Amino acid sequence: MTLAAAVLLASAGPARAGVWGEAGVVRALTGDGADAVDLLARVPQPTRAERYFRAVALDRAGFRPAAFGLWAELSVSDGAFSGPALEELVKREFGRARYDRVIASYEAARPGRLTDPAGLWYRVGQSYRMLGRQQEAAEALARVDGGTFLPYALHTLAQIRFEQDRHAEALDLLAEAIEAAPPPLADRIRLTRGRVLYQVATGLSDLTPQARRRALATARAQFDRVGPDSPWYPEALEGMGWCDLELGAAAAALAAFGLAAERDPGREPLYLWAEGRAYEAAGVPAEAARWYGRARDRARAAAAALEARADRPEVAAVWRRELDRIRPVARRLDTLDARLEAVSAALVAREGALARRAGRVDRAEAGLAALGAELGRMSEGVGAYLDTVPLDVLVPRQTRPRVSALSARHRGLDREADRLYGAAEALEAASPGAAQGLRDRLLAVRQRLARARAAFLEGLRQRVSARQKELAARIAQEREGLATVASSVEGVREALEEAAARVGRARQALRGLRGRIEVVRGKIEALRAEAQAQGRRATRERLVAEASRWRRRADLYALDETQALHLLREGRP
Amino acid sequence: MRRFWTLAVAAVLLLGAGAARAADPVDDYDARLEEIAREVEAIRKDLEAVAREVAWAGMAQAFVFVERPDPAWKDRPVEVRVDGARVAVRRLLPEEWELLEKGLAVEVARVWVAAGEHEVWIGAAGGEPDGAARLEAPAARPSAWVAAAGEGEVEWRVE
């Protein structure tokens, strides 16, 4: 029905849902209900169609009351999907045998277009019948016009007509139902038709003996159409036996009942009792009493077997279906548990990354501290530092060759001057005046050299002073930079501490979630156990009721036995 | 004799109906199952919040939808790649295919990626991942990457 509703949605054209809604619809129909709920929840203003499919998804995800609420809202208001919403409600309530709710939903609804009208009318009709409202039941069932439900609807309608003494109509409806039904079901309906014919033959006093015989022969023929391979064959044999008995063919009846008892041990006491009836009809009370006695014993044994089963009952099918609804919720919880483990693993990895980063920050801080101390030492000892520096590193690299060449030239000039002084000493004896002149010139040159050297040194001094300032400025700058870096590192450390705190909170949250998962798992187990207990209780009640029916039958069979024995003692056939 | 047959004719023949029983345990069961489902949903949301804060910080969620499939995807699984890495491989169910043919979009993957632009490719599993599209995944909200297969290529849009 829901797939048909999806087709309705797809054919809606311009009013069709957006991609979130569409994918939600598809997921609601084919996959996980909770995922579908998630997708459909992202649709900002859901249409009636999306609300309908949201209910489908909610129902799949275990939110049945919420789903029923949504469908009920849609079904009682005019507009698209009011029909499919009613169909969903009716289908589910009918499946749980809550016929009063089926009817309440139906009577409150304003259904528009339906996706499976036959299914709806069938369920509504059957519900009316189960509530004893035969007229409304007949009206609804008469609207089933085809499909799987048609033979069932016709069968029930025939029962209603039979109860209203409209026998011919009932027989026609059953004939129609047989035509519409697949083989095993057709055989089951043949049984009902044969029984109706039998009732008509034996229950209507105004039939002539010939008409009665014809009706019984027709009933027998109806039973006879059920083949030996059919699961309904034993009951058909039983029907033939009763017809044979009414037609005075006790031996044929006995044969039919005997074969039925062989083929259907579950109903054996009924067939044994029928054999007793056949013997009684044939005027053999001793045999009748014997078969009634066997029927009584088998009925008591059947009751005892059912009571023994009632001590260890299985879960009733209806509760097994309810238990199946727990499965997707439990599976989702398992998925969350696995996801929680994955998040925990991610958290551990993140903690490791944070620890590694913290280690790097520690090392960076230690390095910064060492660098700071070094810069402090450098700042205090710039002069001393300069003492250790070769002079030529104080001048720019490109001028260093020129400075070296000048120094070499100075040294060369000094050596030349010394040599010329020696020559002036040698000249003293020969020409004191020339020697004096040479000495004067040498002195003047030396003075110029000394001045040049002094200027050079003054230049160096000034350069050293500028360099010292520059170095001090550089050190100050580095210290400033170091302080900035230290502050950044501090920021990083704070961020890391914050991240670590967040991870800690997350870890705590995960611990809480793990606890909640365990609590919910416990609730699921408790609900499962209770549903199983309910299912066993339902089975037990059914078995006990069935056993009680067998015991009542056993009592009736005992009465028949007593009566047959009495007849035997009286010597009457 | 007639007593037996009258009962037999009146036997109920119901399709798809459960056995009649008291209604209360079912209502109680429904309510409790719904309560459990709500708790599971609340756990999912809380877990997602934790994961987003810690494990997926700076990440974005993207849903990959197909609204028009390539016929080749009917027989082979569909593969989704993000930045060259395979993030999902799955076969479209026959029911999904039917609904796709009716024009409804189908979700094929949901992924967490770093917020920003990504190269996204969809095609038959094992195919050559050429012609990847660059799609945006903003951190603020989940994105829908919608693929529509055309003549030899896939057109994408982001919602």
Interface residues (C-beta under 8 A of the other chain):
Chain A: L3 A6 V7 L9 A10 S11 R16 G18 V19 W20 E22 A23 V25 V26 R27 L29 T30 A34 D35 V37 L39 R42 A61 G62 F63 R64 P65 A66 K91 F94 G95 R96 A97 R98 Y99 R101 Y122 R123 Q126 M130 T148 F149 Y152 H155 T156 Q159 F162 E163 R188 I189 L191 T192 R195 V196 Y198 Q199 T202 G203 W242 R277 A316 A317 V318 R321 E322 R325 I326 V329 R332 L333 L336 R339 L340 V343 A346 L347 R350 R502 V503 A506 A509 L510 L513 R516 I517 V520 K523 I524 L527 E530 A531 Q534 A538 R542
Chain B: M1 R2 W5 T6 A8 V9 A10 A11 V12 L13 L14 L15 G16 A17 G18 A19 A20 R21 A23 P25 V26 Y29 D30 A31 R32 L33 E34 E35 I36 A37 R38 E39 V40 E41 I43 R44 D46 L47 V50 A51 E53 V54 A55 F63 F65 E67 L93 E95 E96 E98 L99 K102 G103 L104 A105 V106 E107 P142 A144 V146 E159
